Structures are given as structure tokens and as C-alpha cells.
Amino acid sequence: MTNLSRRTLITATAVAGAAVALPLPLPLRLPIAQAATRGNPRPAVIPALQEWEGGDGAYRLSQDSRVVVPVAEAGELLSLARQLTNDIAEVTGLEIASPRTTRRSRPAEGEILLRLDPAARHGKGGALYAREGYELAVTGRDVTITAAAYSGVYYGTRSLLQILLHDEQRSRVPVGTAQDWPNYRLRGFMLDVGRRFFTPGFVRDYLRVMGWFKLNDLQLHLNDNEIKAPGGDWSKAYDAFRLRSDAPEWDGLAAPDGSYSRADWDSFEDTAALHAVQLTPEIDAPAHSRSFVRFRPSLGLDGGNSDHLDLAKPETTAFMKEVFEEFVPWFRSPEVHYGADEYTGPEAQYRGYFNDMADHLRTLGKHPRAWGSLTEMAGSAEGYDRDVTIHSWNNGWYGPQAAKADGYEIVNTNDGLLYVVPFADYYHGNGLDGRYLYDSWEPHVFPGKESLAPGDPALRGAMSAVWNDLVHATYTQQDVHGLIEKTYGTLAQKMWSGAAQGLAYGEFTALLRRGSLGPGLTTVTPTLAEPDQLAFGAPATASSGAHPSYASDGNPVTAWTSALERGGPWLRIDLGEVRDVARVRLDWGREHGRSYDIEVAENGEEGWRRVASRRGLDQLGWDELEFTAVRARYVRVRGRERGRVRWTLWSAQVFDAPDLARGRTATASSAETASLGPENAVDGDPATRWASKYTDGEWIAVDLGEARTVRRVLLDWEAAAGRDYDLQVSDDGVSGWRTVVERRGRSTAGVDSIDLEPVTARHVRMQGVKRQTTYGYSLHRFEVRG
């Protein structure tokens, strides 16, 4: 069996009337695609390894393990070796020896060798292998990561860490050899920090997350403004430019509500370099330029009452050249994006600016990138500089077919597929369509008939984007992360190795939740939870030890560790309200509990009831206890051991009563598209959804398979929610539908959890009456609890 799926199943002791509990299948028991018929299966990594040749056995990490680099390559790799050593400690809980240099050509027993070989090549990987590919070679005694360039060695360390994280004991790596490389040169993400400030800690964390998923280009959109001027008065519109120069002549340009100093930017560049990411700055003009007009009103159209620059004035272009001259020395990236989209002034003036700025950036040593606008602005590329990388963001403004015909290098940043405008009712306000992306999208895919051939030489890659259009909304940077995280791993998978993962979408998202975001994060926290997991992010207290909430924060690389305690420690989780509780799953570290009880209570101070027990647990890793559902707000893991004991617990998860609808047959009156069918509402994945046609009165129903007692229904609405609707039940799903609850006047999306008087039925239906929006009805989850 693979390290990923190996599991010891232990029977929980039945107590207090609870049923004998056998652990349910755990989320790591996933079918892993294999590249060979013999030997170890391909280990689970996101994005998936391109090639794997499995051997037998495993390398075992121990305290004697050490990361080493050749003496001649210490200047390039020793910092990475230190980082890997720290990451191993965070991911596995094991403090290995400090890294060192070596003069040997092969690693000694227990060593992990990082090495550069400029001649490393792979026939299928070609130039992309030489740029970013790597070999991960594992024997029973050592590990070697070899690449032609630093980025490849770094990506090999991320694969190694993911394999360790997915191993139940967090110490074994299957013997075998991986050859891995990307399908596309650019695998990116754009963050609009112009309309909403994101802290330096958030930016640095996202560079780490990008490296974890082998994404390699973070584009920061550094200036922008409110889309419409309040009452037509642009002096009242929000705008921001996020770079803060120390030079006095630029005083007043940087936004007062948040900006980045040179020291901040240097920290971004240092983090980006370590994690093999290019940090691409974008300074957007001549539209989206209210910050520049506010700073120099004479340069704006309409006497300065505009967010457009007046390109009829030569001093306008001269000023923008000065802006770039001031800040380009900050940027280590070989490229700078200069915007150049959605301008409404004369085309000839726009063409002059487009060409002048592209040429100016080259004189500053940078390759220019711009948003595609030439179809809308000019109808053709005649007279336009061709040595610019074009982000094709909208087929009407400048689609990929036209850009390719005109000879441009293209990045797929298509708005219809890859834009998120947080919490808006357009451009994926609640996150991208993960199932569509996983099943149907790759970087060459554009809407309509604009798709290119896979691997088209003109296509450099793809980039998703977050645009913070709603400048007065009150969401946080962590809220934005919650929208992004849903599909970040999916996009990385499709940009790196396409459909090579070999898992169904639900299996892939389970793997994604387990792997989380990687080590080293200081600001961003995970948002992806297992279905039915009630303890995610819940406050926790403990008998001793710092950070008991690390056991409930959903992050698999943080852990709570107790002090030494006689009889064993305890950990208590507050679910926030009385809930149905039917299962507890614990992920033990090296100092694991051996004998303990699961107790529940409604007030946390008294009335504790024991619902399950474990005795004689003999190994670390996952332990799961199931019991008859009980009502409780507090859940406690309480030690029952002899002598003085210390616990380390990576994760404590508490689960709801079983969802009777999960995986059952769902039907609906309609579906907006084939990828938004009713099955998505009952697949247990909160990232997928059903969406109806844009009419009132649509419905979705689920067949529970047999008559069951129904006590609660949960509807998790997308922004396209129902205002008025009925919950109905039926014995045959054809006739005799009877309404058990009427919901009227709802004005918000999100979860509607409805407690019922117990009713027996086989079929349950949400019958829409009136929609909240002009769209249809859309549900992420339709759950039925018994």
C-alpha cells in the first residue's frame, strides 16, 4: 500500500449508549494515478508530477537526516537548504540536523542533496525543463533533487515537502524517480492592491503560497481608482498609488491609507527570489490614473475632473516617464506592466503613448507588458509596437486570435474565466468556477471560438486576477484569500501539468484541503475545510501548552503541544452553539495520545458526557471515532493515561451528523450550463454549485435512496439566492409533494440552516418562488440531516 493510504483502523470503545464506532474512510485514501504498473505509485503532489518511475520501499526521515549542497553551489543553494530544513520542521515536527556543504558527488545515508546541473535536460520537457524542471530521485537511504536552474531545485523541495505532509507518519518518501516540468512558462496571479491595500505580510505570504503551488509570476496592480466618480465629481472618488518614495518631490502621491516603502518592496523581492516567483509591478495609465491626476491636476482630461490623463499634452507622457524612472530601480523583475487599457481619448494619442512608454521601459532595462486593447482602440495593430507582451483580458477589446495574428506574445487573463471581483454580482464575485476549470480549462482555452492550440508558441501562459472594484465594501484581505483559495491549487494544476493529476474533482479538492497552503505563513490562514467539519477555526482551550487553537485552525502545519501532565492533558473546542456531533478525527504528532476519552457538554463547565474512548493507540497519525449523534456545543479530548504525558496534536476535527443527501441522485428543473448541474449541490464539495435558469419557480430535489427521518436541511446559497422558497418532501418524488417549511423575504446569500419537526420522506425539494437577483437560483450545498 502507498504511504498516502496506509491506515491502521482501531475500534472505539462504546460508552454511554453510543454505538461501537469504526473509523470512516479518511480523506487521504484517494486513488493515485500511476505511471508504472509495478513499484510505488506516483505520490500525491499539487500540481501533479509529470513522470514517475516507482521503486520499492521508502526513504525515512529521521533526526539524523540532513540537507546538503555541493561546495561549489553553496552561494546559490545554501539559503534554500536552510529554508528546507526549517520547512521540514514545520511540516513534520522533526528537527533535523543543520544543513551543510559537501564535496561528495552522491549523498551519504540519510542526506537530502540539492544540486545544480546546468546540463540537466529531458526530452519531453525541452526548454521548459531546462528553465524550471527537476529530477527528484529517492532511494531507501537518500534523496537527491537535481535541476539546471535554481527554480527547478526549489520546486523539487516543494514536492518533497508535500509528499511528507501527505504521509500519515510525516516521515516517509516512496522510493522512485520523478521527472517534472511545467507546460507553460508563465503561471501567474494578479492582485489589485490599487483599489484595496493588502499588508506587506499578506503579499509575502502569497509569494510563499505561489511557490508551494509552483506558480511563478505575481503581478501587483499598484494604482487604480473608483470606477465611477460620485455625482460626476472625481475629487470625491477613491484612488490610490501604493509606492511611497522618500524623495520630497513625490510627497503626496502615495495613498494615505496604505503604501509600500522601498524596504517593503525589497522584502517582497527577497521573498520572491527565495520562492522562485517573479514579482511583476504594474503602474497603470493613461486610464485608471486618478492618483496621477490628483497629484498633477493639469495633466488630467476635462480640466482634471477625470481619471484619464490628457495625452494631448507632451508633459503628460514626460511625467509618466518620470514616474517609471523613479520606481523602476526598485524592481528586480526583467519586466514591467504599464497598463494601457480602457482609454477613451483619441486613438492617435493613445498609440503614441503606447509606443513611447514601451520604448521607455526598454531603455530602463525592462521588457514591457500591457493589457490588450487594440481591437477596441484601433481596430488593428497597425503602427503599434509589437515587442510587448499582451495580456488578453477580453475578446472584444483584443482577443487571442487577433493578438496572435498581429505577432504578439500572449498571456491568458480572460475576464470571463479568470477574473474575481470580490462579492460583486459580476466577474465571479464568490470565486472562480473550480469544477469547470478542473474539468475543461487549460491556459490555451478562451471563451467563444478564441481558444488557441495547446502549447501554441505565441501563448506564454495564464494568470488569474482579483479586481477590488467595490472600493467601499467592508471585506478584509483574509476574505479575499477565502475566494482565491478555492481554486488556487486547481489553477496551478492546470497551468503546470494539465489534466495529469488523474483524480476526479472531488478527490482532487480533498487532496487540496489536506495539503493546505504550505509552511512559513505569518498572515494568511487556510479557509478550506472538510465537509461537515464543525471545529474549523473554532476557539480552543487546553490544560497546558501554547496555541491550543492550532489544533482547530485548519492548518495542517501548525500543532498544539501540551506540557508534561500526569494522567494526560485535555483539549476543549467551543463550536459556538449547540450542534449535532457524530464524529471526531484527530491527527496526532510524534508525542501522541494513547488512552483518552471524547467528551461533550452544552455549557463547557459541567454536564460532561463521555461518548467514545480510545485505549492503547500505538502510533501517530490519524485516529477517528464515530458515535451516535449527540447535541453539544463543547467537545473535549481528555487524557486517561498513567504517568506524565505530553501531547502534540496537528488537528482536532469535529463532524456533524451524516448528510443523507451526499452523493445521492439530484434532479432540477433546469441548469444554467452543463457544468452547473444539480449533482454539484450534493457532492460534498462547497466549491461547486448548481445554478438554474434565470427564472422564478425553479427547483432542485434529492432522492435519499429510501425513506429517512429528516430533522434539518441546509441550503448554502451563492449570490444568486432565493428570496422566497418552500422546503417540500415526498414519498415518491413525483406526486404528493407537501410543504414542511416556507421561507419568505430572505435578502442575503450564504447558509440557511433550517431545523424541522422530524418528518419521514425519501425525497426532499427546494421549490423556488421568487429570486433575490436577476440571475437564477444557485446552491453550493443542499444538505439533509437525519
N, C-alpha and C positions, 0 to 999 in steps of 0.2 A: 504494500500500500504506500501511497505517497506520504511525505511528511505533512502535506496540507490536510489530508483527510484522515490520518490515523487518529483514533479516538478510543479511549477506554470508557466503556459505559458502566456506570455504577448505579445500583438501585438505591433510591432514597428510602429511609425508614418511614413507614406510615405512622402518623401520630394524630391524636385529637380528631379522629374520624376522617382524616384525609386518605385519599386513595394511594396505593403504592405507586410511586412515580418513577417511570423510566424516562430518561432524558430524550427529548425530541431531537430530530436531526438538526445539527448545528449548521450555521451559515457557511462554515468553511468546507463543508462536504459538497464540493462543486465538481462537475465533470471538467477535467482539464484536457484541452486538445493536445494531441501528441504528434510529434513529428517523426517518431520512430515506433516500430511495433514491439521492440524489446528495450529493456533498461528503464531507468527512471522516466516518468512522464515529464513533459515540459512544466517547469514551475510557474506558478501564477505571478505575473508581473503586469502592471498597468503603466504604459502600453505594453502589449504582448511582445515577447521575444520573436524576432523574425525566424530564427532557426534554432533548433535544439537537438543535440545528439546525446541521449541519455546513457549513463553507465549504471553501475550497481553500487549501492551503499550511499554514505553521506559523509561530508566533512562536518565535524562537530566543533563549534566554537567553545573555547574554554578560557579560563583566566590566563593561561599560558599563550594564548593566541596573540599575534602582534601584526600590525600593518607595517610593511616595509616598502621602501622605494630605492631604486639604484642611486648610488652616489652621484652619478653624472646628471641625474634628473631631479635632484633634491630641490633645486631652485624653482622648478615648475610644479612638483608634486608633493612636497613635504607639507605644505599648508593643507592640501586635500587629505593627506594621510592623517593629520591631526583632526581634521573635521570628521573624517570617517570614524576615527576612534571614539570621538565624543558622540557621534550619531549611534554607534553600536551600543554604547552605554545607555543611551536614551531609549532605543528600540527594544533592547533585550534585557536591560537591568544588569548587565555583566560589565564590570570594569576590567578591560583587557590591558595588556602592557602598553606602555607609551610607544609611539611609532619611532622608527629609526631608519637609517640608511643601510644599505647592504652592497657588498661588492660581488655577491654571488649572482649568477645568471638565472638560478632557479630558487624558489622559496624553500626555506627549511620547514621541517614539520611544524604545523600549526600556524604558519605565516600566511598573510594575505599580501601578495605582491602587486603593487601598482607600477606599471611600466609603460613607457612610450616607445613605439617602434614606428618611425616615420615611413617605413616601407610597408606597413600593415595594409593589406588590401583584401577585397572579397569580390569574386566575380560578379555576383548578382547585385551587391551593394554599390559597386562602382565608385564614382566620385563622392557620393553621399556617405559611403562607408569611410572613405579617407578623411572626410570633414568631421563626422560625428559618430561613426560606428565603433564597435569594440568587440573583443572576444572575452567572454567570461569562462574560464577553464577551471573546473572543480575536480579535485581528486579526494580520496579519503584522508589525505594528510595535509593538503594546502589548497589555496585559491590564488589564481593569477588573473588579473584584469589587464589587457593589452589593447592599446589603441594608437592610431597615428597622431592624434591630437588630444589636447587636454580635455576637450568637451567629451570625447568618447570615453576616456578613463573615468571622468566624473559620472557619466550616465551608467557605466558599469557598476560604480559603487551604489547608485540608487537601486539598481536591480538587485544587487546583493542584499541591501537593507530590506527591500520589500519581501524577498524570499525568507529572510529571517523573521520578519514580522508575521508572515503567514504560517510559519511553522508553529505548531502547538507549544513546543518547548522553547521557541525563540532561540534555537541554538544550532539547528541542522540545515545544511545546504546540500541538495541532492548532487551526487557525482554526475558530471556530464559537461558538455561544452556548448555554450550559446554563441552564436554569431548574430549581431543585432545592429541595425542601422535604420535611419528614417527614410520614409518615402518622399518627403518634401523638405526643402532647405529651410523654409520659414514656417514656424508653428507658433502662432502668436496669440496675444491678448492685448486689447486696448482698453485703458481705463481713463475715463473722463474725470480728471481732477480739477478741470477748469470750472465746471459748474458746481462741484461739491468737493470740499477739501478732504483728503484722506491723509491720515497721520503718517509721518515717516516710518513708524513701526509697522503700519499696515503695508506700506509699499515694500519694505524689506521682507516682510513675511511672504508677500505674494511672489517675490523673486525666488524665495526658497520653495514655495509650493510649485512654481513653474518648473524649477529644476527637478523636483520629485517626479513630475509627470513628463519630463523631457520636452517641455515647451521651451522655446529659445528666443522669443522676442517680446518684450514688454514695451508697448508704446504708451507713453503718458501724454495725454491731450492736455496741454498746460495752460490754455486760456480759452475762455468762452463766456457766454452771457445768456441772460434770459431770452427766450425765443421771441417774445413779443413785448414791446415797450408798454408799460401800464399807461393807458389813456393816450398812447402815442408819444409820451414824453420819455425819451431814452435816458434822461438824467435820473429817472426813478427806477430804471431796470437794474437787476443784479448782474454784476460782471466780476471776473477775477482773472488775474495773471499770477501764476504761482511761483515764480522765481524771484528771489529777493537779492538784489545786488547790493554790495557795500558802497558802491560808487555813488557820491551825492547827487550826480545828475540824473540818477534813476529813482530818487526818492519819490514815493507816491505811486509808482507803477504796480508794485506788488500788492496783492489783496490784503486788507487788514484782518480778515477772518481766517487766515492761514496761508502760509507760503513756505517755500523751501530755501534754506540758505545754501551757500556753497558747501558747507560742511555736511549738510543733509544730503546734497546731491553726491558728494564724494562717498558717503556711506552707501548710497544706492549703487553706485558704480562698483565699489568694493564687493558688495554682496552679489551683484550681478555676475561679476567676474568669477567668484568662487563657485557659483551655481550654474555656470555655462549659459547665461542669458545675456542677450544684447539688450541694453536699455536704450530705446529709441525715443528721443524727445520730439514732440510736435508743438510748434508755435504756429497757430492758425491765423491766416489773413489771406485775402483782404476782407472777407466776410467774417462773422463771428468775432469782430475786433473791437467791441465796445471798450475794453480796457485800454487799448491804444488811443481810441478817440477821446476817452475821458482824460487820458494823460496829455494828449495834444489835440484839443478840440478843433483846431484849424485844419486838421488832416482828415476830418470826417465829412462824409456826404451830408447834404442838406444843412450846411452850417454847423455841423457837429451833432445834430439831432438824429443820430443813426448808429448802427453797429457795423457799418461798411466804411472802409477807407475810400477817400476820394483819389482815385488813381490818375485823374487828370493833372494833378499837381506833382511835379517831379520830386518835390521834397517828401512826399509820402513814401515813395519807394526808397528814397535815401534814408528816411527814418527807419524803415523796417530792416534795411541792411545794417544800420547801427545796432538795432536790437539783436540781430543774429551775431554781429561781431562781438557784442558784449557777452553773450551767453554760450556761443559755440565752444569757446575754450573750456567750459565746464564739461563738455560732452566727450566721452571716450568712444562712443559708437562711431563707426565709419559712416553712418547715415543720419540725416535729419529730415523729419517730415515737416513740410511747410504749409500744409492745409490746402488752400487754393480751391475751395468748393463753395457752391451755392451763392456765388456773387451775382448781383443783379445789375451791375453797371455795364457800360459799353464793352462789347466783346473785344475790340481792338486794344482797349486799355488793359483789359484782363489778360489778353495774350502777351502784352508787353511785360506785365508783372510776372506772369507765369515763367516766362523765359529768363527775365532778368534775375529773379530770385534763384532759379535752378542754377544758373551760371555762377551767381554769387556764392552759393553754398559750395560749389566745386572749387572756387578759389580759396575757400576756407578749409578745404581738405575733406569735404563731406559729399557723399552721394545723396541726391535729393529724392524724396518720396512725396507723393501728393494724392489727394482724393480725386477720383475720376469724375470729370465734369464736362468733358469736351463735346459730347453729343448735344447736351442741353445748351452749352455756352456758344459753341461754334458750328456744330453740325458735322465737323470733321477735324482731323488733327493737322490740317494744312497750316504750316507756319509755326507749329508748336515744337518745342524742344522734345526730342524722343528719348534722351538719356535721363529719364525719370522713371522710377518705379511707381506704378499706378495701383492704388487700392480701388478695386471695382466694388463700389458700395451699393450701387443701384443701377439696374439695367437701363432705365430711362435716361439717367444722367450720363452714364458711359459704361455699357456692358462689356463683358469679357471678350465677346466675339469682335466687337469694334476695336477694342484696345489691342487685341492680338493682331488684327489686320493692319493696324497702324504701327505695329512693331514695338509695342511697349511690353516690358516685364510687368506681370500682374500678380497682385495678392487678392485672394478671395475674401472680401469683408462684406459680403452681401447682406443688406439690411433685412430682407425678408426672412433669412435663415439664421443670421448670426448676431443680430442686434438685440440687446436688452435695454429697455428704458424702465428702470425700477418703478414698479407699482403704477405704471401708466396703463391705459386701456388700449395701447398700441405697442408694436415692437416688443412682444414677449415681456410684458410687464411683470410676470411672475416667473420668469426664467425660460430658457430655450426648451424646445420640444426634444427631450432626450431620446425617446424611442425612435422618432423619425431620424435623428442624427445617427443613432447607432445602427439602425436597420438599412437606411437609404442614402446617407450622405457620406461624401468624402470631399477633399478640397477642390476637386475638379467640378463638383456639382453646383450649378446655379439654377435659379428658377426659370420657368419657361423653357425656351429652346436655346438657352445661352450656355449650357454646360460645355466644357472642354473635354478633350480626351484625357483619360488618366495619365498622369506623368507628362502632360504637354510641356515642352521646353519653355514656353512663354509663362507658365504658371509657377511662380516661386513658392507658393503655399497658401495658407489661410490664416485668418485672425478673427476671433470673436471680439465683440465690443460692448462696453457698457457706457451708455449716454445718460447723464443725470439731468434730463430736461426739466424735471419737476423741482425747480430750484427752491421753492418754498415749502416743499413737503418735509416731514419731520423724521424720515427714516435715517438710520445710522449706517456707518461703514460696515458693521457686522451684518446688518440686514442685507446690504448689497452682496456681501460674501455668501449669505444663505441662498441667494438667487443664482450666483455663479457656480457654487459648489455642486449643485445638482447635476451639471453636465460638463464640468471641467475635465474630469477623467475620461468621459466619453469623447470629447473633442480631441484630447491628447491621443487617445487610442486611434481615432480615425485619421489624424494627421501623421502619426508615426508609422503604424503598420496596418492601417486599413481595417479590414474585417478579420485579421489574423487571430483574434482572441479565441474564437471557436466556442463561445458561450452564448446561450440565449440572453436576451437583455436583462431579465430578472436576475439571472445568475451573475451577470456582469455587475449589476448595481450592488448586489450583496457583497461581491468581492471588493468593490469600490468602498463601501461603508467600512469594511474590515481594515482596509489599507489606509484610510483616512488621508491626511494631508502631509504626513512626514514629520521628521523631527525638527527641532530648533526654533519653533514658532514662539513669539512673545506677545502677539496682539490678536491674531486671528484664532478663532476656536471653531471646531467642527460643528456642522449643523445637520449632518446626515445620521439618522437614527434607524435602528431596526424597526420593522413594522410592529406595532403594538407595544413598543418599549416605553414604559411609563416613567422610568427613572432618569431619562436623558436630561442632563442639565439640572436635575433636582438638587436642592441643598442637602448636604450630608454632614453628620457629626460622628465622632468616634471617641472611643475610650482613651485614645492617645494618638500621638503622631501628627505631623503637619499635613495640611491639604487633604482632608478626607473627601472633599468634593472631587478630587482627581479620579475617584472610583466611579463617579456618576457623570463626568463631563463629556463622555462620548469620545474621548481622545485615547486611542489605544497605545500611545507612547507616554502617557502620564500615569502614575500609580500612587496610591496611598500606602504608606508604610507605617506600621504602628511601632510603639516601644515594646520592649520585653515585658510581658504581663503574665502573672500567674493565672493559669486556667484558660488563658486565651483572651484576645481583645474582642471588641464588638464595633460594628459599623451600623449606623442608623440612617435611613434615607427617608426624607419627607416628600411624599408625592404631591403635596399641595392641597389635596382634597381627598375625600373618601372615594376609592376606586375599586373595581373588581380586580383582584390579583390572583393569578393562577400559576405563575412560573417564575423562578429566579435562576439567572445564569451568572456564574462567577468565573472570572479569568484570573487565576492565581499566578503570582510570580514565584521566584525561587523559594521564598520563605512562605510556603502555602499552609493553609489551614488543613488539619487532619480530621478533627471532630468538631462539629458545630451544628447549631440549630438555625432554622429560618423561623422568625417570629414576626407577628403582625399585631398592630393595635390601631385604634381610631384616634387616640389623643396623644400618643407618644410618651405619656408619663405612667400610665397604668393600664391594666387590662390586656397585657401582652398574651398572645396565644401562639403556641408552637404549632406550625403547620407542616414542617418537614425537618428531617435531620440527616446528617451525613456522619458516618463513623469510619475511621480507618482509611481516609483518602491518602493514596500513596504516591501521587505525582502532581506536578504543577500543570498549568493549562486550564482548559475549560471544564467546569463542573456545572451540571444543570439539574434542577429539582423541580418537578411538576407536582401539583396538588389540586384538590378540588377547589374551585374558585371561592374566595372569601372577600369580604368587604373590609378595606383597610386604607388608612392614609399613611401609616408608617410601616416600614419593613426593616427588620433588623437581622443582621448576621451576627450570631453570638457564639463565641468560642466555648467549647466544652472539653478542654484538654488538660492533661496533667503537666505540672511543672511550669516553667517560664517559657513563653512562646512569643514570637514576633511574626506578624503577617505582612505580606506585600500583595496588594490586590490591584491589578491593572484595571479591572472593570467589574462593576456590580450592576446587572441589568434586571429590571422587574417588568413582567409582561402581563398584559390584560388577559381577560378570559378569551378563549379562542374565537376568531372571526369565522362565523358559519358560512359567510359568503365567499371567502377567499378561494380562488381557483375554481369556483363554480361557474356554471353557464349563465352568462348575462346577455340580455337582449335589450334593444332600444327601439324607439320609434324612428330614429334616424341617427346618422353620424355625419359630422361636418366633412371629414375625409376618412379614407380607409385606415389611416394610422391613428385615428382618434375614436376607435370603436369602443363599444361598451365593455369589452373584456379588460380594458385598461383600468376601469374603476374597481375591479375585484382581483387584480393581480398582486396585491400586497405591496406595490411599489408606489410611494407617494409622489414620485417624479412623473409618472404617466397620468393620462387623463382621458375621459370620454367627453366629447363635445357634440352637441346636437346641431341640427339646422337652426337658422335664425328665426324661429317662430315660437309663439307661446304654445303651451299644451303638450310639449314633448315629454317623453317618459323613458325611464330605464328600470328594468326589472331583473331580479336574480332568482334562480332556481336553487334552493338549498339542498336538493337531492332527495329529501324525504321531509316529512312533517317534523318541525322542530319548535321548541319553545323559544320565542323571541322576546327579549327584555329590553334591548337597546339598539338603536340604529344611529350610525354616524355618517354624516354627509360632509365631505371635505370639498367645499366649493372653490373653484377657480374664480377669477374676477367675473367671469360670465356666470353669475349665480342666479338662483331662483329667488324671486321676491315672495310669491305665493305658490305653495305646493302642498300636496297631500301625501302622506305615507299610507300605503294600502297593502293588504295581504290577500292571498287567495290560496285555495287548496289545489287547484289545477292549473293556474296561470293563464286560463282562457276566459273563464266566466266567474261570477261570484266575487269580484274584487270588492273588498269592503275597506272603508277608510278608518284607520285607527288613530291618526293624528292629523290635524290641519295646521299648517304653518302659514302665517299671513304677515305681510309687512316687513319682511327682512330686508335690510338695506346694506348689509355687509357681506363680503366673501368670507372664506375661512371655514372653520369647523362648526357644524351644527350637530351636537350630540343630544339625542332625544331618548329619554327614558320612557318606557311603555309599561302599562299594565301587562303582565305576561300573557302572550297570545300564541296559540299554536297555528302554524302555517308552513307550507312548503315554499311559497313564492312571496317575495316582498318587492314592492314597486314604489319608486318616487314618481308621482304623477304631477308634472308641472301644470301650473295655472297661469302664472304671469312671470316674465323675466325681469331682472334688475337692469339689464343693459340692452343695447340694440343687437348684441350677439345672442347666441342660443343659451342652452344650459350646459355647464361643464363641471364635471366632478373628478377630482383626483382620487377620491376613495368613496366607496359605498360599502360600509361595513354593517354586518348584522351580528349582534352578540346574543348568546343564549344563556 
